[in-house]
């Protein structure tokens, strides 16, 4: 059915309480990229959020494959949303509807990979960060100011320790050593692929001061892949251009993505 015809009951706590989970992945040449990883995370998110999921992994996979085929979705995105349902007190999670739909995909332009992007630091820790919830209230509010200030996204930190961006994980490079936070984050699928591709990655607490003094900084996500960050709070990172480690990882990721699609 047309996604515009989909409906949600106005008393569903996904709407009135903002309690729902989701996941999102890309299709490349008609293939769902890293599908099994995304299914695992979605199923785990449902379990941790205590939301009943009526479909098992095989059923979800079949629905997605059929969706791709019927929509001839060569290059696009697929979103899975499981809402909190309607409960007697309109507060406690219940059995809610599952939506799986395709959408157009907007990827960062080439200039962002060539020049890097700017982030703005925000003192914030995302609630239940290990679950991919639909709660993006703060960054949605802040995004109204991003375009005017040339900001791509935020960089969350608290008590001097960095965690993540609103929709991405972050990595720093200092003297050739790659590090990434391990606490108060959503463990991204792309993050893990980058960690697998890199020769070595330290998972540790990273201070905001370290970020400002890093040689390189980059973010990873489904749509951004590996995107260089060259400025935080108007402080130039490294030389102010995408660094060699970041560029090398991006090339490796592009080759890995292509080989993964070719093998499906």
C-alpha positions as CSV (number, residue, x, y, z in Angstrom):
1,X,0.0,0.0,0.0
2,X,1.0,3.6,-0.4
3,X,2.8,4.8,2.7
4,X,0.6,7.9,2.8
5,X,-2.4,5.7,3.5
6,X,-0.8,4.1,6.6
7,X,-2.4,5.2,9.9
8,X,-1.7,5.2,13.6
9,X,-4.3,5.4,16.3
10,X,-4.1,8.9,18.0
11,X,-3.8,7.2,21.5
12,X,-0.8,5.0,20.5
13,X,2.0,5.8,23.0
14,X,4.3,6.1,20.0
15,X,2.4,9.3,19.2
16,X,1.4,10.7,22.6
17,X,4.4,9.6,24.6
18,X,7.0,9.3,21.9
19,X,7.6,5.6,22.7
20,X,8.6,3.6,19.6
21,X,11.6,2.0,18.1
22,X,12.9,1.9,14.5
23,X,15.7,1.0,12.2
24,X,16.8,2.2,8.8
25,X,19.1,0.7,6.1
26,X,20.0,1.3,2.5
27,X,19.4,-0.7,-0.6
28,X,22.3,-0.8,-3.1
29,X,21.7,-2.2,-6.6
30,X,18.5,-3.7,-5.3
31,X,20.2,-5.4,-2.3
32,X,19.5,-4.6,1.3
33,X,22.9,-3.7,2.6
34,X,24.0,-5.5,5.9
35,X,20.4,-6.6,6.3
36,X,21.1,-9.3,8.9
37,X,22.9,-6.8,11.1
38,X,20.0,-4.4,11.0
39,X,17.5,-7.2,11.7
40,X,19.4,-8.3,14.7
41,X,19.5,-4.7,16.1
42,X,15.8,-4.1,15.4
43,X,14.8,-7.4,17.1
44,X,17.1,-6.6,20.1
45,X,15.7,-3.1,20.3
46,X,12.1,-4.5,20.5
47,X,13.1,-6.9,23.3
48,X,14.9,-4.2,25.3
49,X,12.0,-1.8,24.8
50,X,9.6,-4.5,25.9
51,X,7.6,-4.2,22.7
52,X,6.0,-7.4,21.4
53,X,7.2,-8.2,17.9
54,X,4.8,-10.5,16.0
55,X,7.3,-11.3,13.2
56,X,10.4,-13.4,13.4
57,X,13.6,-12.7,11.5
58,X,12.6,-14.8,8.5
59,X,9.3,-13.1,8.2
60,X,10.8,-9.7,8.4
61,X,13.4,-10.6,5.8
62,X,10.7,-11.9,3.4
63,X,8.6,-8.7,3.8
64,X,11.7,-6.6,3.1
65,X,12.6,-8.6,0.0
66,X,9.1,-8.3,-1.3
67,X,9.0,-4.6,-0.6
68,X,12.3,-4.1,-2.6
69,X,11.0,-6.2,-5.5
70,X,7.6,-4.5,-5.7
71,X,9.0,-1.0,-5.6
72,X,12.0,-1.8,-7.8
73,X,14.1,-0.1,-5.1
74,X,17.6,-0.1,-6.6
75,X,19.0,2.7,-4.5
76,X,16.9,3.8,-1.5
77,X,16.1,3.4,2.1
78,X,13.9,1.1,4.1
79,X,12.5,2.0,7.5
80,X,11.1,-0.3,10.1
81,X,9.0,1.2,12.9
82,X,7.4,-0.6,15.8
83,X,5.2,1.7,17.9
84,X,4.4,1.4,21.6
85,X,0.7,0.5,21.2
86,X,-2.4,1.5,23.1
87,X,-2.5,0.5,26.8
88,X,-5.2,1.0,29.5
89,X,-3.2,3.9,31.1
90,X,-2.0,5.3,27.8
91,X,1.5,5.0,29.2
92,X,2.8,1.5,29.7
93,X,4.2,-0.2,26.5
94,X,1.8,-2.6,24.8
95,X,1.5,-4.4,21.5
96,X,1.7,-1.8,18.7
97,X,1.7,-1.8,15.0
98,X,4.7,-2.5,12.8
99,X,5.4,-0.4,9.7
100,X,8.0,-1.3,7.1
101,X,8.2,1.1,4.2
102,X,10.6,2.4,1.6
103,X,11.7,5.9,1.1
104,X,13.9,8.0,-1.1
105,X,17.5,8.5,0.1
106,X,19.4,11.7,0.4
107,X,23.1,11.2,0.8
108,X,25.7,13.8,1.6
109,X,27.0,15.7,-1.4
110,X,30.5,15.2,-2.7
111,X,31.6,18.6,-1.3
112,X,31.0,17.4,2.2
113,X,33.4,14.5,1.7
114,X,36.0,16.8,0.1
115,X,35.7,19.6,2.6
116,X,34.4,18.0,5.8
117,X,31.5,19.2,7.9
118,X,31.0,21.2,11.1
119,X,29.5,20.0,14.4
120,X,28.2,21.9,17.4
121,X,28.8,20.4,20.9
122,X,25.8,19.9,23.2
123,X,25.8,18.8,26.8
124,X,23.4,15.9,26.6
125,X,23.2,12.1,27.1
126,X,20.6,10.3,25.0
127,X,18.2,8.3,27.1
128,X,18.5,4.5,26.7
129,X,21.1,5.1,24.0
130,X,21.5,1.4,23.3
131,X,18.0,1.2,21.9
132,X,17.2,2.9,18.6
133,X,14.2,4.8,19.6
134,X,12.3,7.5,17.7
135,X,13.0,10.1,20.4
136,X,15.0,12.8,18.6
137,X,13.3,15.8,20.3
138,X,16.4,17.8,21.2
139,X,18.3,17.5,17.9
140,X,15.1,18.1,15.9
141,X,14.7,21.3,17.9
142,X,18.3,22.4,17.5
143,X,18.3,21.5,13.7
144,X,16.2,24.6,13.1
145,X,19.4,26.6,13.6
146,X,21.9,24.4,11.8
147,X,21.5,25.6,8.2
148,X,22.0,29.3,9.2
149,X,25.2,28.4,11.0
150,X,26.6,25.8,8.6
151,X,26.2,23.0,11.1
152,X,25.8,19.4,10.0
153,X,24.8,17.9,13.3
154,X,25.6,17.9,17.1
155,X,28.3,16.3,19.2
156,X,26.9,15.0,22.5
157,X,29.1,15.2,25.6
158,X,28.6,15.2,29.3
159,X,31.0,16.0,32.2
160,X,33.6,16.4,29.6
161,X,33.2,13.0,28.0
162,X,32.0,12.7,24.3
163,X,29.5,10.0,23.3
164,X,28.0,10.4,19.8
165,X,26.2,12.6,17.3
166,X,22.4,12.6,17.0
167,X,22.4,10.1,14.2
168,X,26.0,9.0,13.9
169,X,28.9,7.5,15.8
170,X,32.2,9.4,16.1
171,X,35.9,8.5,15.8
172,X,39.0,10.5,16.5
173,X,42.5,10.0,15.1
174,X,45.6,11.1,17.0
175,X,49.1,10.2,15.9
176,X,47.7,7.5,13.7
177,X,45.7,5.9,16.5
178,X,41.9,5.6,15.9
179,X,39.6,5.8,19.0
180,X,35.9,5.8,19.5
181,X,33.6,6.1,22.5
182,X,32.0,3.0,24.0
183,X,29.6,4.4,26.5
184,X,26.2,6.1,26.2
185,X,26.0,5.3,22.5
186,X,23.9,3.4,20.0
187,X,26.3,0.8,18.6
188,X,26.0,1.6,14.9
189,X,26.2,-1.0,12.1
190,X,28.5,1.2,10.1
191,X,30.6,1.9,13.2
192,X,31.2,-1.8,13.6
193,X,32.1,-2.3,9.9
194,X,34.6,0.5,10.2
195,X,36.1,-1.1,13.3
196,X,36.4,-4.4,11.4
197,X,38.1,-2.6,8.5
198,X,40.5,-0.5,10.5
199,X,43.8,-2.1,11.6
200,X,43.1,-1.2,15.2
201,X,40.6,0.9,17.1
202,X,40.6,1.8,20.8
203,X,37.2,1.9,22.4
204,X,37.5,4.3,25.4
205,X,36.3,7.5,27.0
206,X,37.2,10.5,24.9
207,X,37.2,14.0,26.3
208,X,35.9,17.0,24.4
209,X,39.3,18.5,24.8
210,X,40.8,15.5,23.0
211,X,38.3,16.0,20.1
212,X,39.4,19.6,19.7
213,X,43.0,18.6,19.6
214,X,42.6,15.5,17.4
215,X,44.4,15.2,14.1
216,X,41.3,13.8,12.4
217,X,37.6,13.4,13.3
218,X,34.9,11.6,11.4
219,X,31.4,10.3,11.9
220,X,29.8,7.0,10.7
221,X,26.2,6.2,9.9
222,X,24.0,4.3,7.4
223,X,23.6,7.3,5.1
224,X,26.9,9.2,5.8
225,X,29.1,6.1,5.7
226,X,32.4,7.8,6.8
227,X,32.1,11.6,6.8
228,X,35.0,13.8,7.7
229,X,34.5,16.4,10.4
230,X,36.8,19.4,10.1
231,X,35.3,21.8,12.7
232,X,33.6,21.6,16.1
233,X,32.2,24.8,17.7
234,X,34.2,26.7,15.0
235,X,37.5,25.1,16.3
236,X,39.4,23.7,13.3
237,X,40.2,20.0,13.7
238,X,43.7,19.0,12.5
239,X,44.6,20.9,9.4
240,X,40.9,21.7,8.6
241,X,40.7,19.2,5.8
242,X,39.8,15.5,5.6
243,X,42.8,13.5,6.9
244,X,44.6,10.5,5.3
245,X,43.3,8.0,7.8
246,X,39.7,9.0,7.2
247,X,40.1,9.0,3.5
248,X,41.7,5.6,3.5
249,X,38.9,4.1,5.6
250,X,36.3,5.6,3.3
251,X,38.0,3.9,0.3
252,X,38.1,0.6,2.2
253,X,34.5,0.9,3.1
254,X,33.4,1.7,-0.4
255,X,35.2,-1.4,-1.7
256,X,33.8,-3.5,1.2
257,X,30.3,-2.3,0.4
258,X,30.7,-3.1,-3.3
259,X,32.0,-6.6,-2.6
260,X,29.2,-7.3,-0.1
261,X,26.5,-6.3,-2.6
262,X,28.2,-8.4,-5.4
263,X,28.1,-11.4,-3.1
264,X,24.3,-11.3,-2.5
